[in-house]
Amino acid sequence: MVGLGSGREMSKKNSKKVEHYRQCRLRKKIAEETYSTDTAWIPERFAKVNKYIKIKKDPGVWQVVKVFGRKKAEDIEAQEMDYKKQRKVSDV
């Protein structure tokens, strides 16, 4: 006789893992004692203070200086183009 397993095991197999992003302050050295800073949403697995990351389409390496809020990937994607809607409405 073959068992179907517990409900908990079944729900793990059938549930889709939700990816989260964290808003981070990043810093990149551009000259001796001169840094560029930026704030970006990056995947949670990379959002660790003092971790060094590479960003697509950007030369160099960025250091994660501070980690802030957390959002689901789908929410980040949904708000990604909000600035275009705002510009269209405000006629800037």
N, C-alpha and C positions, 0 to 999 in steps of 0.2 A: 504494500500500500504506500502510495506517495502522498506526502503531506503538502499542502499549499503554502505553508509558512504562516507566520503571524501577520496580522494586519499592518503592523509597523514596518515589516520588511517589504510588504507589497507597496506601501505608500512611498517608501524611499525609491523604489525602482520606477514608479510611475510619475513621481513629482519632478518637475523641471526646476533645476537649481537657478535661483535668482542671483544675478550678478549685481554687485553694488560698487559704487564709485565714492571716493572721498575727495572733498575739496582740499587742495594742498597749496601751501606757499612754497614756491620753488626758487632756487638761487643758482646762478651760473657765473663762474669766474670769467671775466672778459679781459682783464688786465691785472697787473700787480695791485692788489688791494682794491680792485674795482669789480663790482658784481652787478649783474642784471637780475631783477626779480620778476616773478610772474605768479599768478594764481590760476590753477587749473584743476579740473575734475579728472582724476586718474583712477584706474581700477584699484579696488581696495587692497588687493594682494601686493601692490607696489607702494602703497601709502604708509610708509614707515619712516619716522624721523631719522635723518642722517643716511638714508638710502640714496644711492646715486642711480638715476634713470636716464635713458635716452628717449627723446621725443621725435617721432617721425617728422620729416621735413625740417628738422632743426639740427644744425651741427653742434657738437659738444655734448657735455653731460651736465644734467641738472641735479642738484641736491635737494631732497625734501627737507624743508626747514621746520614746517609746522603742518599739522593735520587737523582739519576742521570737520564740518558736517558730512553726513552720509546720505546717499540717495540711490534708488534703484536705477539701473542702467536705462530702462525704458523711460523713466522720468527725465533723465539727463538728455536723452535723444529727443524727447518731445519738446524740451525747452531750448534746444540747441539753436533753432532759427528764430526765436522770439524777438531778437533785436531787429530782424528784418520787418516783422509785423509792426513793431513800435515805430520804426523809421517811416514806414508807409503811412501810418496814422498821424504821426506828428509832423510830417512833411519837412523833415530835416535833411 
